[in-house]
Amino acid sequence: MAENNKTKDTKEVNKAEKKPNFFVRMWKKICKFCKDVTGEMRKVTWTSKTELLKSTKIVLVTVVAVAAVIAVIDTLFSLGINSIAGLIG
């Protein structure tokens, strides 16, 4: 009889130690992630509207300038290769 009681006790302990199912664990992880994100977003220092517009203009001007430089280099290489191909062929 004592062994039966021990087996029942160990089965009850095993059931208590058993992990929750996948969805419960994932839900807890998702909730923790959302709480962490909310906490971090409170720490963020947002830029002002004028600073944002100024930075956007700088980025756009830089992109246009780099595109122009690439276009000029591409045109020069294209002319050079075409002239070499014209001499050969």
Secondary structure by P-SEA (a helix, b strand, c coil): caaaaaaaaaaaaaaaaccccaaaaaaaaaaaaaaaaaaaaaabbbbcaaaaaaaaaaaaaaaaaaaaaaaaaaaaaaaaaaaaaaaac
